[in-house]
Amino acid sequence: MRGFKLRPSVLVDQTSLRIGRNVPRPSGFTLIELLVVIAIIAILAGMLLPVLSKAKESGRAAYCKGNMRQVTLGMLMYSDENKDYLPWAGEVDRNWEPDWVFGGQPSTWTTNSARWKDPGYGHHAESGSIFNFVTSRPRAVPHRDSYTNTFAVYECPSTGALGRALRVNYSMNGDIDANVGLANGRNTGPRGVQLTAMSSPSEKFLLVQESPETMHNASFHPGAGANAIKGTFIAHNNRVHFAFGDGHIEAFKKQKVQDMLLDRQNLEKTYFDPFYR
């Protein structure tokens, strides 16, 4: 072995191996790195999706609030032209002249989707007493069950397929009705409730956003305490919209609505009874 010499190139390569230079490395992610990235994306998505969902519902709430305001203004315009008398809340298929909405159906039909396409299913805004004030279109009288046109101003985008089938997604305060008032011993008279006779219109409901599952008519009668716990209202981000006798719209927390229907602290009378002080 005497006199044997290594070539310089071999010495350089061995030196490079010892100090770690020019060593080829694998390209791409390792499995651990990939799992870390996926976990980070999942965490970010989990944080972002609820925010996006809440923002989307806020948009639907704003649209719904605008619709309620327009319908409420229609009720007040009706009152202006009818010696200050408000329209009536009505009942299932009662279809009396002052009823704000015609039509309706048995309560069991709202949970039976097979019924949703029946002739006359839902509520007929076009025949109601305030229709021309709300839409500036002529009222469709006499009432026809075959009339199936829909009007976006009477609908809430958060009510889904059942809401679309009902065609009207808001309910009127059931205490504002001559028939109901007289039956409850209230001094409504045969023509109902006058806006000027209403105690504190800024506190009295005209419209509520009842859940479509309980909307067999377009009127809401308070006192359904058990139903309040189950949830009979459409809530936008845990808030329920109400329209008042002075025309303003306000959103209440769902807990306050439940307290109201259970008549805690006389909240039911305060907001529903047009003559309660």
C-alpha positions as CSV (number, residue, x, y, z in Angstrom):
1,M,0.0,0.0,0.0
2,R,3.1,2.2,0.2
3,G,3.0,5.0,-2.3
4,F,-0.8,4.8,-2.8
5,K,-2.5,8.2,-3.0
6,L,-6.2,9.1,-3.1
7,R,-7.4,11.3,-5.8
8,P,-8.3,14.9,-4.7
9,S,-11.9,14.4,-5.9
10,V,-12.3,11.5,-3.6
11,L,-10.9,13.4,-0.6
12,V,-13.3,16.3,-1.3
13,D,-16.3,14.0,-1.5
14,Q,-15.5,12.4,1.8
15,T,-14.9,15.7,3.4
16,S,-18.3,16.9,2.2
17,L,-20.0,13.9,3.6
18,R,-18.4,14.5,7.0
19,I,-19.5,18.2,7.2
20,G,-22.9,17.6,5.6
21,R,-22.5,19.7,2.5
22,N,-24.0,18.9,-0.9
23,V,-26.1,16.1,0.6
24,P,-29.3,15.6,-1.5
25,R,-32.5,16.0,0.6
26,P,-35.9,14.6,-0.1
27,S,-38.4,17.1,-1.7
28,G,-42.1,17.8,-0.6
29,F,-43.7,17.6,2.9
30,T,-43.2,14.9,5.4
31,L,-46.3,13.1,6.7
32,I,-46.0,15.0,10.0
33,E,-45.8,18.4,8.3
34,L,-48.8,17.6,6.2
35,L,-50.9,16.6,9.2
36,V,-49.9,19.8,11.0
37,V,-51.0,21.9,8.1
38,I,-54.3,20.0,7.9
39,A,-54.9,20.5,11.6
40,I,-54.2,24.2,11.3
41,I,-56.7,24.6,8.4
42,A,-59.3,22.7,10.3
43,I,-58.9,24.9,13.3
44,L,-59.2,28.1,11.2
45,A,-62.2,26.7,9.4
46,G,-63.9,25.9,12.7
47,M,-63.3,29.5,13.8
48,L,-64.4,31.1,10.6
49,L,-67.6,29.1,9.7
50,P,-69.7,30.2,12.7
51,V,-68.7,33.9,11.9
52,L,-69.8,33.5,8.3
53,S,-73.0,31.8,9.3
54,K,-73.8,34.6,11.8
55,A,-73.1,37.2,9.1
56,K,-75.3,35.4,6.6
57,E,-78.1,35.3,9.2
58,S,-77.6,39.0,9.9
59,G,-78.3,39.7,6.2
60,R,-81.5,37.6,6.3
61,A,-82.5,39.4,9.5
62,A,-82.1,42.8,7.8
63,Y,-84.2,41.7,4.9
64,C,-86.9,40.4,7.2
65,K,-86.9,43.5,9.3
66,G,-87.4,45.6,6.1
67,N,-90.4,43.4,5.1
68,M,-92.0,43.7,8.6
69,R,-91.6,47.5,8.5
70,Q,-93.3,47.7,5.1
71,V,-96.2,45.5,6.2
72,T,-96.6,47.5,9.4
73,L,-96.7,50.8,7.5
74,G,-99.4,49.2,5.4
75,M,-101.4,48.5,8.5
76,L,-101.0,52.1,9.7
77,M,-102.0,53.4,6.2
78,Y,-105.1,51.2,6.4
79,S,-105.9,52.8,9.8
80,D,-105.6,56.3,8.3
81,E,-108.3,55.5,5.8
82,N,-110.6,53.7,8.1
83,K,-111.3,56.2,10.9
84,D,-108.3,55.0,12.8
85,Y,-109.4,51.4,13.1
86,L,-106.7,48.8,12.6
87,P,-107.1,45.7,10.5
88,W,-108.2,42.5,12.2
89,A,-105.9,39.6,13.0
90,G,-108.4,37.0,11.6
91,E,-108.6,33.2,12.1
92,V,-108.3,30.1,9.9
93,D,-110.3,30.7,6.7
94,R,-112.5,33.3,8.4
95,N,-111.9,35.7,5.5
96,W,-113.9,38.7,6.9
97,E,-113.5,42.0,5.2
98,P,-111.2,43.6,7.7
99,D,-108.9,40.6,8.1
100,W,-105.4,41.5,7.2
101,V,-104.7,38.1,5.6
102,F,-107.2,35.5,4.3
103,G,-106.8,31.7,4.2
104,G,-105.2,29.3,6.7
105,Q,-105.2,25.6,7.4
106,P,-105.5,23.0,10.3
107,S,-102.6,23.1,12.6
108,T,-101.5,19.5,11.7
109,W,-100.9,20.5,8.1
110,T,-97.8,22.5,8.8
111,T,-96.0,19.4,9.8
112,N,-97.2,17.3,6.8
113,S,-95.2,18.3,3.8
114,A,-97.6,16.3,1.5
115,R,-100.2,19.0,2.2
116,W,-98.1,21.9,1.2
117,K,-99.1,21.8,-2.4
118,D,-102.8,21.4,-1.8
119,P,-105.0,24.1,-3.4
120,G,-105.5,27.0,-1.1
121,Y,-102.7,25.9,1.3
122,G,-101.1,28.8,3.2
123,H,-102.2,32.3,3.7
124,H,-103.6,34.6,1.0
125,A,-102.1,38.1,1.4
126,E,-103.6,39.3,-1.9
127,S,-107.1,39.1,-0.5
128,G,-106.3,40.7,2.8
129,S,-107.5,44.2,3.8
130,I,-104.1,45.8,3.8
131,F,-102.7,44.3,0.5
132,N,-103.1,47.4,-1.6
133,F,-101.4,49.5,1.0
134,V,-98.4,47.2,1.3
135,T,-97.9,46.4,-2.4
136,S,-99.7,49.2,-4.3
137,R,-101.5,46.5,-6.2
138,P,-105.3,46.0,-6.3
139,R,-106.7,43.6,-3.8
140,A,-107.8,40.2,-5.2
141,V,-111.4,39.9,-4.2
142,P,-113.4,37.7,-4.1
143,H,-110.9,35.4,-2.5
144,R,-109.8,32.4,-4.6
145,D,-107.9,29.3,-3.3
146,S,-106.5,28.8,-6.8
147,Y,-104.5,32.0,-6.5
148,T,-100.9,31.0,-5.8
149,N,-98.8,34.1,-6.5
150,T,-96.3,35.0,-3.8
151,F,-95.1,38.4,-2.6
152,A,-91.6,38.7,-1.1
153,V,-92.6,41.4,1.3
154,Y,-94.7,39.0,3.3
155,E,-91.9,36.4,3.6
156,C,-88.8,35.8,5.7
157,P,-85.8,34.1,4.1
158,S,-85.1,32.2,7.3
159,T,-88.3,30.2,7.2
160,G,-87.3,27.7,4.5
161,A,-89.6,25.5,2.4
162,L,-92.5,25.6,4.9
163,G,-92.3,29.4,5.0
164,R,-92.4,29.6,1.2
165,A,-95.4,27.2,1.1
166,L,-97.3,29.4,3.7
167,R,-96.7,32.5,1.6
168,V,-97.1,34.7,4.6
169,N,-94.5,34.4,7.4
170,Y,-95.7,37.0,9.9
171,S,-98.6,36.9,12.4
172,M,-100.7,39.8,13.6
173,N,-101.3,40.3,17.3
174,G,-104.5,38.2,17.9
175,D,-105.8,40.7,20.6
176,I,-106.3,43.3,17.8
177,D,-109.5,41.8,16.6
178,A,-113.1,42.9,17.3
179,N,-114.3,39.3,17.7
180,V,-111.5,38.3,20.1
181,G,-111.7,41.6,22.0
182,L,-115.4,41.3,22.7
183,A,-115.0,37.6,23.7
184,N,-112.4,38.6,26.2
185,G,-114.5,41.4,27.7
186,R,-112.5,44.2,26.2
187,N,-114.1,47.4,24.9
188,T,-113.1,46.9,21.3
189,G,-116.5,47.6,19.9
190,P,-117.8,45.9,16.7
191,R,-115.2,47.6,14.6
192,G,-112.1,46.5,16.5
193,V,-109.3,48.6,17.9
194,Q,-108.6,52.2,17.1
195,L,-104.9,53.2,17.0
196,T,-105.7,56.4,18.9
197,A,-107.4,54.3,21.7
198,M,-104.4,52.0,22.0
199,S,-102.4,52.5,25.2
200,S,-98.8,53.3,24.5
201,P,-98.6,52.2,20.8
202,S,-94.8,52.2,21.0
203,E,-95.2,49.2,23.4
204,K,-98.0,47.3,21.7
205,F,-97.2,44.6,19.1
206,L,-98.8,44.7,15.7
207,L,-96.8,41.9,14.1
208,V,-94.8,39.0,15.5
209,Q,-92.5,36.6,13.6
210,E,-94.1,33.3,14.6
211,S,-92.5,30.0,13.6
212,P,-94.1,28.5,10.5
213,E,-94.6,25.2,12.3
214,T,-97.4,26.8,14.4
215,M,-98.8,29.2,11.8
216,H,-102.1,27.6,11.0
217,N,-103.5,31.1,10.7
218,A,-101.9,34.6,10.4
219,S,-102.7,35.7,14.0
220,F,-100.9,35.0,17.2
221,H,-102.7,34.6,20.5
222,P,-100.5,35.1,23.6
223,G,-100.7,32.9,26.6
224,A,-99.2,29.8,25.0
225,G,-96.6,29.4,27.7
226,A,-95.8,25.8,27.0
227,N,-95.2,26.6,23.3
228,A,-92.9,29.4,24.4
229,I,-90.5,26.9,25.9
230,K,-90.5,24.8,22.7
231,G,-89.9,27.9,20.6
232,T,-92.7,29.3,18.5
233,F,-90.8,32.2,16.9
234,I,-88.2,32.6,14.2
235,A,-85.0,33.9,15.9
236,H,-82.3,35.7,13.9
237,N,-79.1,35.1,15.8
238,N,-81.2,34.5,19.0
239,R,-83.3,37.6,18.5
240,V,-87.0,37.8,17.5
241,H,-88.4,40.7,15.5
242,F,-91.6,42.5,16.6
243,A,-93.4,45.4,14.9
244,F,-95.1,48.0,17.1
245,G,-98.1,50.3,16.9
246,D,-96.0,53.3,16.3
247,G,-94.3,51.6,13.2
248,H,-90.9,50.8,14.7
249,I,-89.3,47.3,14.6
250,E,-87.4,45.9,17.6
251,A,-85.5,42.7,18.2
252,F,-85.9,41.0,21.5
253,K,-83.7,38.2,23.0
254,K,-85.5,34.9,22.9
255,Q,-85.4,34.6,26.7
256,K,-87.4,37.8,27.0
257,V,-89.9,36.4,24.6
258,Q,-90.3,33.3,26.7
259,D,-90.8,35.4,29.8
260,M,-93.4,37.4,27.9
261,L,-95.5,34.4,26.9
262,L,-95.3,33.1,30.5
263,D,-96.6,36.5,31.5
264,R,-93.8,37.1,33.9
265,Q,-94.0,40.7,35.3
266,N,-97.1,41.3,33.2
267,L,-95.0,41.3,30.1
268,E,-97.7,39.6,28.0
269,K,-100.3,42.2,28.9
270,T,-97.8,45.0,28.4
271,Y,-97.1,44.0,24.8
272,F,-100.2,42.3,23.6
273,D,-103.2,43.8,25.3
274,P,-103.9,47.0,23.3
275,F,-105.6,48.7,26.3
276,Y,-103.3,47.6,29.1
277,R,-101.5,50.5,30.9
